[in-house]
């Protein structure tokens, strides 16, 4: 088990402590908070994309993460914010 750790100047803290592999985070800042997305194997053998909101002071608002996609997510994800919407992408394992 590898916890997903978020680095904050002066302190590190876990975003997800799920009992499975978590990795390849992508972070966006929007609406006065951080949005962290990552690849997660809770649904093994399927790979999932999870996300969590984190306040500027480091409070994790979604401590278990929110499942966004489960099927065969690739080993990385990327996220972007256009001022209104988020786009989180991964490469499907074909």
C-alpha positions in Angstrom: 0.0 0.0 0.0 1.4 3.4 -1.0 -0.5 6.4 0.3 -0.9 9.3 -2.0 0.9 12.2 -0.4 0.3 15.9 -1.1 3.3 18.2 -0.5 2.6 21.5 1.2 5.3 23.9 2.2 6.2 22.9 5.8 4.2 19.7 5.9 3.3 16.5 4.0 -0.1 14.8 4.5 -2.0 11.9 2.9 -4.7 12.5 0.3 -5.7 8.9 0.1 -4.7 6.0 2.3 -6.6 3.4 0.3 -5.4 -0.2 0.8 -4.2 -0.5 -2.7 -1.8 1.1 -5.2 -2.4 4.8 -5.7 -0.2 7.0 -7.9 0.4 9.3 -10.8 -1.4 12.3 -9.3 -2.4 15.4 -11.3 -3.3 18.6 -9.4 -5.4 21.6 -10.5 -6.2 24.8 -8.5 -9.7 26.2 -9.0 -12.4 27.8 -7.0 -10.1 28.6 -4.1 -9.1 24.9 -3.5 -7.0 22.2 -5.0 -8.4 19.2 -6.9 -6.2 16.1 -6.9 -6.8 13.3 -9.3 -4.9 9.9 -9.3 -4.9 6.4 -10.6 -6.1 3.8 -8.1 -6.3 0.0 -8.0 -9.1 -0.4 -5.4 -11.3 -2.1 -8.0 -8.5 -4.5 -9.0 -8.0 -5.8 -11.7 -9.6 -2.7 -13.0 -7.7 0.6 -12.7 -9.7 3.7 -11.6 -9.4 7.4 -11.6 -10.3 9.0 -8.2 -10.3 12.6 -7.2 -10.4 14.7 -4.0 -10.8 18.3 -3.0 -8.2 19.9 -0.7 -8.4 23.3 0.9 -5.5 25.7 0.9 -4.8 24.9 4.6 -4.5 21.2 3.7 -7.9 19.9 4.8 -8.8 16.9 2.6 -12.5 17.3 1.9 -12.9 13.9 0.3 -10.7 11.6 2.4 -11.6 8.4 0.6 -11.6 10.1 -2.8 -14.4 10.1 -5.3 -14.5 7.4 -7.9 -14.7 9.1 -11.3 -13.9 6.3 -13.8 -13.4 2.5 -13.5 -12.4 0.2 -16.3 -8.8 0.0 -17.5 -7.3 3.4 -16.8 -3.7 3.8 -17.8 -0.8 4.4 -15.5 -1.2 8.1 -15.4 -3.8 10.8 -15.6 -3.8 14.5 -16.5 -6.2 17.1 -15.4 -7.0 20.6 -16.7 -9.5 23.4 -15.7 -10.8 25.9 -18.2 -12.4 28.3 -15.6 -15.7 26.3 -15.6 -15.0 22.6 -16.2 -12.5 20.0 -15.4 -11.1 17.6 -17.9 -9.4 14.5 -16.6 -7.9 12.1 -19.1 -6.2 8.7 -19.0 -5.1 6.3 -21.7 -7.2 3.1 -21.8 -5.3 -0.2 -21.7 -6.2 -1.8 -25.0 
